[in-house]
Amino acid sequence: MEKTVVGRFDKADFPLLHLKDISVKIDTGAYTSSIHCDNIFEKEGFLHCTFLDEEHPLYNGKEFIFKDYDIVFVKSSNGLIQKRFQVQSTIKIFEKVFKISLSLSARQEMRYPVLIGRKFLTKKFIVDPELIDISYNLKNDEHKNSLKE
């Protein structure tokens, strides 16, 4: 499979979560991918959480409810092991939809609401840290071209 070049930051859609143009940070230092959520709790066999992204007022505070989820243990950059919930979803980047595992993480101190790790990137992408928004710019260029026709 040919690998696509991705920059250090981009914007992606998450079709199953009904989120569009969400800022993502490509992080080759992280193994897993995570999404910034708050108020994460289990109730009657369902996992509830609230998506946090101040850049997107339409989505900020959007509640998600998951029937299928797992509990995983993730080692953070400071070496601490954290218990997190993990959900399966999809990500649309470079006009292709891929499956992705996302751990739910309270990332208040982080600038980007989604972190994409090596587990997702492997065998699909090569990261060029000098580039940004490659997929997002391609999507916008294709949209502009379709409007001209």
C-alpha positions in Angstrom: 0.0 0.0 0.0 1.4 3.4 -1.0 1.8 5.8 2.0 0.4 9.3 1.9 2.4 12.3 3.3 0.7 14.0 6.2 1.9 17.1 8.0 2.1 17.7 11.8 -1.3 19.2 12.0 -4.4 18.8 9.8 -8.2 18.8 10.0 -10.3 15.7 9.7 -13.9 14.5 9.7 -15.3 11.9 12.1 -18.3 10.6 10.2 -19.7 8.3 12.9 -19.4 11.1 15.5 -20.9 13.7 13.1 -17.9 16.0 13.4 -16.4 17.9 10.5 -13.1 19.8 10.1 -11.8 19.0 13.5 -8.2 20.0 14.2 -5.9 17.1 14.7 -2.3 16.9 15.9 -0.2 14.1 14.3 2.0 12.8 17.1 4.5 10.1 16.3 5.5 10.1 19.9 2.1 8.8 21.0 1.1 5.2 20.3 -2.6 5.6 20.6 -5.0 8.2 19.3 -7.2 10.2 21.6 -10.1 12.7 21.5 -10.7 15.4 24.0 -13.8 14.7 26.1 -15.0 15.7 29.6 -17.7 14.4 31.9 -16.8 10.8 31.1 -18.9 8.3 33.0 -20.7 4.9 32.7 -24.4 4.7 33.3 -26.6 1.6 32.8 -24.2 -0.1 30.3 -23.5 3.0 28.2 -20.5 5.3 28.2 -21.4 9.1 28.2 -19.0 11.9 27.5 -19.0 15.5 26.3 -16.8 16.6 23.3 -14.7 19.7 24.0 -13.4 22.0 21.2 -13.7 25.7 21.8 -12.7 26.3 18.1 -16.0 24.7 17.0 -18.9 26.2 18.9 -21.3 24.0 17.0 -19.6 20.9 18.5 -18.3 22.2 21.8 -20.2 20.5 24.5 -21.8 17.9 22.2 -22.7 14.7 24.1 -21.7 11.3 22.9 -23.2 8.0 24.1 -21.5 4.8 23.3 -22.8 1.2 23.7 -19.6 -0.5 22.7 -16.4 0.6 24.4 -13.3 -0.8 26.1 -11.2 0.1 29.1 -7.5 0.5 28.3 -4.4 1.6 30.1 -2.3 4.3 28.4 1.1 5.4 29.4 1.2 9.2 29.2 4.2 11.3 28.1 5.2 11.8 31.8 5.4 8.0 32.3 2.2 7.7 34.3 -0.3 4.9 33.4 -3.9 6.1 33.1 -7.1 4.2 32.8 -9.1 5.4 29.9 -12.2 4.5 27.9 -11.7 3.6 24.3 -14.2 3.7 21.4 -14.1 2.6 17.8 -15.0 5.2 15.2 -14.0 6.4 11.8 -11.9 9.2 10.5 -12.1 10.8 7.1 -8.8 12.2 5.9 -7.5 12.6 2.3 -11.1 11.9 1.2 -10.8 8.3 2.5 -12.6 6.8 5.5 -10.5 4.7 7.9 -11.4 2.9 11.2 -9.8 4.4 14.2 -9.6 3.6 17.9 -9.9 6.7 20.1 -9.2 6.9 23.8 -11.3 9.5 25.6 -9.0 11.9 27.3 -9.5 15.2 29.2 -7.0 17.2 27.3 -7.8 20.7 28.6 -4.2 21.8 28.5 -3.8 20.7 24.9 -4.3 23.0 21.9 -5.8 20.3 19.6 -8.9 18.3 20.4 -7.7 15.1 18.7 -4.3 13.5 18.8 -3.4 10.9 16.1 -0.8 8.3 17.2 1.4 5.8 15.6 -1.1 2.9 15.8 -3.3 4.7 13.3 -0.5 6.2 11.2 1.5 3.0 10.6 1.4 1.5 7.1 -0.8 4.4 5.9 1.1 7.7 6.3 4.5 9.3 6.3 4.8 12.4 8.5 6.5 15.5 7.3 6.7 17.9 10.2 7.2 20.9 8.0 3.7 20.6 6.5 0.3 21.4 7.8 -3.4 20.9 6.7 -2.5 18.9 3.6 -5.8 16.9 3.6 -7.9 19.9 4.6 -6.4 22.0 1.8 -7.0 19.3 -0.8 -10.6 18.9 0.3 -11.2 22.7 0.0 -9.5 22.8 -3.4 -11.7 20.0 -4.7 -14.8 21.7 -3.3 -13.8 25.0 -5.0 -13.2 23.2 -8.3 -16.6 21.4 -8.2 -18.3 24.8 -7.7 -16.6 26.2 -10.9 -17.9 23.3 -13.1 
